[in-house]
Structure formats: C-alpha cells, structure tokens
C-alpha cells in the first residue's frame, strides 16, 4: 500500500506551487499584511482627498495636468493596497492552502496580475509626471498651448492600458502565474526557470521598471537644472516660478521613494531572470525586497501630504524662528496666475530689441 501511494501522479494543482519554501514567522507576517494594508489605505485616502481638493481649487492649466497625474498615481496605489492586501490576508486566514481554495488557479492569476499592474503603473505615472514637468519648465509656451487636459487624459489612459497589457501577457501566452515559495503571493515563475518565455517576463518587468526610474531621474535633473539657471540668471518674476519649485520638490520626493523601494526588487527579478542568482538561495531576500516595494505605495501619498506648499512654508517659518532669524515676507511661495507665467515665458523667447521695448513700455 505504501508502494501504491509513492507512485501516485502529482495533481495538476500542485504544479502551480513553488518547489521551494520560505521559513516565515506566521504571526509576524499576518500582522505585517494587516498593518500595511490599513496604513496604506488610510494614507492614500488622505492624499486623494487633498489632491482632489487642490484640483478643484486650482483650475489653471499648468497645475491641473500635474494634479490629474498625481491623483491617478495615488488612486492606483490605493486600489493596489486594497486588492492585494485583501487577497494576502485571505491567504493567511486560509492557512495558505492554495490547493484547497484555488484549485483552478483563478485567484492566483488575479493576484499576479494585480501585483504586476500595481507595480509598473505607479512607476510609469511617476515618469510621465516627470516628463510633463520637464516640458512645462523648459518649453512653457508649448506646454500651455499644445498639452491640454484632454491630451494628459489620453496619455494617462495609454499608460494604464500598457501596464494592463504587460500584466496580462502570461495569460495571453497561456502561462499561469505561480504561487511563490512563501505561499503568500503570486508572480511570474521564479524558480527552476528553463523556458525562455518565463525568463522574458521577469526581464521585461525589471527592464520596464528600471527604465521608468531612469526616465524620471533624467527629466527631474533637467527640470531642476533649468529652474536653478533661471533663478541665478535673474531675480525678476520669482513669483511665476513658485509653483514649479513646489511640484519639482514633490517629484524629487516621489523619485527618491521609488528608487529606494523598487530598485532592490527590480534588480532581484532581473538577477533571477538572467540566472545570476538562484531563487532557492534568495527566497527570504526576495520577500524582503517585495516588502520594501510595498513601502512605496505607503510613502507615495505622504510625499503629497508633507511636501505641500503650506507645510513647507510653515516648516520654513519654524526653522527660521528656531535659528533666531527674522522672518521675512515669503512672497516666493505666493501662487501667481497663468497669465504672469505666460508673459514671462513670452518675454524670454523674444529678441533683445523687443524685450527692451516691452520693458520700457511697462
């Protein structure tokens, strides 16, 4: 009888499970998932309320595009926490018995699709925001006349559809998302990779994520250098640049958070895809980098909550008072109208003779 049991065929459901296991502290993991989901949902809800209020208040074209993209990023983070966190808690509550509650692999496929989408889409949106601000600072007239809210919504839809397409690639290629070694999450196949297609999915995910981070870094660097050049070149029309500095500070915050949180996980996936490291030997490390990536969705909303103009202004005042310096009028932080910004940009693009004529007439 023992012989018969030893030669039983392996069930199709067991093929979806990873051949390796991670030793986890169950209580700590359950608490981790519940706390992260709760904090993430609350943080993103607060950020959504702030951004929606700002979008209704500032209808100017130069800021509505940025606020629209920022709102989309925070909403994506919100639903990523809500869906992924709910599935993770359900998995823990079911004692991670995937064969019992997910025999058809439907839940694992949904989990994997949501993991890929909620990972790539915020990175894509962050790079799109950096591109939009780079154009707004370096080419203000083109940005104000050619890039409308309709165009921004079309680009936003394109980014989301592309992220959905990447997430659906394994399903379209008749591949299944795999239950990972910790049995708590689903992703591309990461252990015993022998097929080029499985390797391609991992490398594509890592490449697109790192590319988005690289684009954000380049565009934010160009934007920051351009603003500094204008600042040191002339102290005139400082009020027209305050909104640029506020948005660039927020973009830099998003970029730093994304690089710190996502780079380890992206590099780990690329290493596994290129067979540089074995997943069996890095199971716990992979789970740690995944948790670091989860922090991105928690810290993103706090970038908008803490790096707002009002908060920075109060921080500036408190810092000067603590240092014993007399607080002067903070006209740099006053928001100017779009008309003044366009006027400054138009004067900067005119020939020298016309600039002199306009300045003398005013």
C-alpha positions in Angstrom: 0.0 0.0 0.0 2.9 2.3 0.7 4.2 1.5 -2.8 1.0 2.5 -4.4 1.0 5.8 -2.6 4.5 6.5 -3.6 3.8 6.3 -7.3 0.7 8.4 -7.3 0.7 11.0 -10.0 1.2 14.6 -9.0 -2.0 16.6 -9.1 -2.2 19.5 -11.6 -2.8 21.9 -8.8 0.5 21.1 -7.1 2.3 22.1 -10.3 1.3 25.7 -9.5 3.2 25.7 -6.2 6.8 26.6 -5.9 9.2 23.7 -5.3 11.0 25.7 -2.6 9.7 27.1 0.7 10.5 30.1 2.9 10.5 29.8 6.7 8.3 32.7 7.9 7.1 33.8 11.3 3.3 33.4 10.8 2.1 35.9 13.4 4.6 38.5 12.2 3.6 38.0 8.6 -0.1 38.2 9.3 0.3 41.3 11.4 2.6 42.8 8.7 0.0 42.4 6.0 -2.9 43.7 8.1 -1.0 46.8 9.3 0.4 47.6 5.9 -3.0 47.3 4.2 -4.6 49.5 6.8 -1.9 52.2 6.8 -1.7 52.2 3.1 -5.5 52.6 2.6 -5.7 55.4 5.1 -2.7 57.2 3.8 -3.8 57.1 0.2 -7.4 58.1 1.1 -6.0 61.2 2.8 -3.8 62.0 -0.1 -6.7 61.5 -2.6 -8.8 64.0 -0.6 -6.0 66.6 -0.6 -5.3 66.2 -4.3 -9.0 66.3 -5.3 -9.5 69.5 -3.2 -6.4 71.1 -4.8 -7.6 70.0 -8.3 -10.9 71.7 -7.7 -9.2 74.9 -6.3 -6.5 75.3 -8.9 -8.0 75.1 -12.4 -5.0 76.6 -14.1 -3.7 74.5 -16.9 -0.1 74.4 -15.7 -1.2 72.7 -12.4 -4.2 70.7 -13.4 -2.2 68.3 -15.5 0.2 67.6 -12.7 -2.6 67.2 -10.1 -4.5 64.9 -12.5 -1.5 62.6 -12.9 -0.7 62.7 -9.2 -4.3 61.8 -8.3 -4.1 58.8 -10.8 -0.9 57.6 -9.1 -2.4 57.8 -5.6 -5.6 56.1 -6.7 -3.6 53.3 -8.3 -1.7 52.9 -5.0 -5.0 52.9 -3.1 -6.5 50.0 -5.1 -3.2 48.2 -5.2 -3.3 48.1 -1.4 -6.9 47.3 -1.2 -6.9 44.4 -3.7 -3.5 42.9 -3.0 -3.8 43.4 0.8 -7.3 41.8 0.9 -6.1 38.7 -1.1 -3.0 38.4 1.1 -5.0 38.5 4.3 -7.4 35.9 2.9 -4.5 33.6 2.0 -3.1 33.9 5.6 -6.6 33.3 7.0 -6.9 30.2 4.9 -3.6 28.8 6.2 -2.1 29.3 2.7 -3.8 26.2 1.5 -3.9 27.2 -2.2 -4.8 23.7 -3.4 -8.0 23.8 -1.3 -9.4 27.3 -2.1 -7.9 27.9 -5.5 -7.9 24.7 -7.5 -8.5 26.4 -10.8 -5.7 29.0 -10.2 -8.1 31.9 -10.8 -7.3 33.7 -7.5 -3.5 33.3 -8.1 -3.9 34.7 -11.6 -5.8 37.7 -10.3 -3.3 38.2 -7.6 -0.3 38.1 -10.0 -2.0 40.5 -12.5 -2.7 43.0 -9.7 0.9 42.6 -8.4 2.4 43.4 -11.8 -0.1 46.2 -12.6 0.2 47.9 -9.2 4.0 47.7 -9.5 4.5 49.0 -13.0 1.7 51.5 -13.3 2.8 53.9 -10.5 6.4 53.8 -11.9 5.0 54.7 -15.3 2.9 57.5 -13.9 5.9 58.9 -12.0 8.0 59.0 -15.2 5.0 60.6 -17.0 4.7 63.3 -14.4 8.5 64.0 -14.6 8.2 64.3 -18.4 5.2 66.7 -18.1 7.0 68.9 -15.6 10.2 68.9 -17.7 8.2 70.1 -20.8 6.3 72.7 -18.6 9.6 74.2 -17.3 11.8 74.0 -20.4 9.0 74.7 -23.0 6.3 76.7 -21.2 4.6 78.1 -24.3 4.4 74.7 -26.0 3.1 73.1 -22.8 0.5 75.8 -22.3 -0.8 75.8 -25.9 -0.3 72.2 -27.1 -0.6 70.0 -24.0 -4.2 70.2 -22.9 -6.1 68.2 -20.2 -7.5 66.0 -22.9 -4.0 65.1 -24.0 -3.0 64.3 -20.5 -6.0 62.0 -20.0 -5.1 60.2 -23.3 -1.5 59.7 -22.1 -2.8 58.5 -18.7 -5.2 56.0 -20.4 -2.3 54.8 -22.6 0.0 54.2 -19.6 -2.7 52.3 -17.7 -3.6 50.1 -20.8 0.1 49.3 -21.4 0.5 48.3 -17.7 -2.6 46.1 -18.0 -1.2 44.5 -21.2 2.1 43.7 -19.6 0.2 42.1 -16.6 -1.9 40.0 -19.0 1.0 38.8 -21.1 1.4 35.4 -19.3 -2.4 34.8 -19.6 -2.3 35.7 -23.3 0.7 33.4 -23.7 -1.2 30.5 -22.0 1.1 30.6 -18.9 0.0 30.6 -15.3 1.1 32.9 -12.6 2.9 30.9 -10.0 2.5 30.7 -6.2 5.8 31.8 -4.8 7.9 29.9 -2.2 6.4 31.7 0.8 2.9 30.7 -0.5 1.7 34.2 0.3 1.8 35.9 -3.1 1.8 35.1 -6.8 4.1 36.3 -9.5 5.9 35.2 -12.6 7.7 31.8 -12.4 10.9 32.5 -10.4 12.3 29.0 -9.5 13.8 26.4 -11.9 13.4 28.6 -14.9 14.2 26.6 -18.0 11.9 28.3 -20.6 12.9 31.5 -22.4 9.3 32.8 -22.1 9.4 32.7 -18.3 12.7 34.4 -18.3 11.4 37.0 -20.7 8.5 38.0 -18.4 10.9 38.6 -15.5 13.4 40.6 -17.6 10.6 42.6 -19.2 9.2 43.6 -15.8 12.6 44.6 -14.4 13.5 46.4 -17.6 10.3 48.5 -17.7 10.5 49.4 -14.0 14.2 50.4 -14.2 13.5 52.3 -17.4 10.7 54.3 -15.8 13.0 55.2 -12.9 15.8 56.2 -15.3 13.4 58.5 -17.3 12.2 60.1 -14.0 15.8 60.7 -12.9 16.8 62.3 -16.2 13.7 64.5 -16.6 13.8 65.7 -13.0 17.5 66.5 -13.3 16.8 68.6 -16.4 13.9 70.3 -14.7 15.9 71.1 -11.6 18.9 72.4 -13.5 16.7 74.6 -15.7 15.0 76.2 -12.7 18.3 76.8 -11.0 19.7 78.5 -14.1 16.6 80.8 -14.3 16.9 81.6 -10.6 20.5 82.6 -10.7 20.2 84.4 -14.0 17.5 86.8 -12.9 15.7 87.5 -9.6 12.8 89.1 -11.6 9.5 87.3 -11.8 10.2 85.0 -8.9 6.5 84.6 -8.2 5.9 82.9 -11.5 8.2 80.0 -10.6 7.0 79.2 -7.1 4.5 76.5 -8.3 7.3 74.9 -10.4 9.5 74.5 -7.4 6.7 73.0 -5.3 5.9 70.4 -8.0 9.6 69.6 -8.6 10.2 69.1 -4.9 7.3 66.6 -4.9 8.6 64.9 -8.0 12.0 64.5 -6.4 10.4 63.0 -3.3 8.5 60.5 -5.5 11.6 59.6 -7.4 13.7 59.1 -4.3 11.0 56.9 -2.7 10.5 54.9 -5.8 14.2 54.3 -6.3 14.8 53.2 -2.7 11.8 51.0 -2.5 11.6 49.4 -6.0 15.2 49.1 -7.1 16.1 46.1 -4.9 13.1 44.1 -6.1 13.6 45.0 -9.8 17.3 44.1 -9.6 16.4 40.8 -7.8 13.9 39.9 -10.6 16.5 40.8 -13.3 19.1 38.7 -11.5 16.8 35.7 -11.3 15.8 36.1 -14.9 19.5 36.2 -16.0 20.4 33.3 -13.7 22.8 35.4 -11.8 21.3 34.3 -8.5 19.2 31.2 -7.6 15.8 31.8 -6.2 16.2 28.9 -3.8 19.1 30.6 -2.1 17.4 34.1 -2.1 13.8 33.3 -1.1 13.9 35.3 2.1 15.8 38.2 0.4 13.2 38.3 -2.4 10.4 38.5 0.1 12.2 41.3 1.9 12.6 43.3 -1.3 8.9 42.8 -2.1 8.0 44.3 1.3 10.3 47.2 0.5 8.4 47.7 -2.7 5.2 47.7 -0.7 6.5 50.7 1.3 6.4 52.7 -2.0 2.6 52.6 -2.0 2.6 53.8 1.6 5.2 56.6 1.2 3.9 58.0 -2.1 0.8 59.7 -0.6 2.9 61.2 2.2 5.0 62.9 -0.4 1.9 65.0 -1.3 0.7 65.3 2.2 4.0 66.6 3.7 5.7 68.4 0.7 2.8 70.8 0.0 3.4 74.5 -0.2 1.6 75.2 3.1 3.5 72.6 5.0 6.9 73.7 3.6 6.1 77.3 4.3 5.3 76.6 8.0 8.4 74.4 8.2 10.4 77.3 6.7 9.0 79.8 9.3 9.6 77.4 12.2 13.2 76.8 11.1 14.0 80.5 10.8 12.5 81.2 14.2 14.4 78.3 15.8 17.6 79.7 14.2 16.8 83.2 15.6 16.4 84.8 12.1 13.8 87.4 11.5 11.0 86.0 9.3 10.5 88.0 6.2 7.6 88.0 3.8 7.5 84.7 1.9 6.5 86.1 -1.4 8.4 83.3 -3.2 5.6 80.9 -2.1 2.7 83.0 -3.3 1.0 81.5 -6.3 0.9 83.7 -9.4 -1.6 83.5 -12.2 -1.0 81.6 -15.5 -1.1 84.9 -17.3 2.0 86.1 -15.5 3.8 82.8 -16.2 3.0 83.0 -19.9 4.1 86.6 -20.0 7.5 85.8 -18.5 7.9 82.9 -20.9 6.9 85.0 -23.9 9.4 87.8 -23.0 12.2 85.3 -22.6 11.6 84.0 -26.1 11.5 87.4 -27.8 14.6 89.1 -29.4 16.6 91.5 -27.3 15.3 94.6 -29.1 11.7 93.7 -28.4 12.5 92.9 -24.8 13.9 96.4 -24.3 10.8 97.9 -25.9 8.4 96.0 -23.7 10.3 96.7 -20.5 10.4 100.4 -21.3 6.7 100.5 -22.1 5.9 98.9 -18.8 
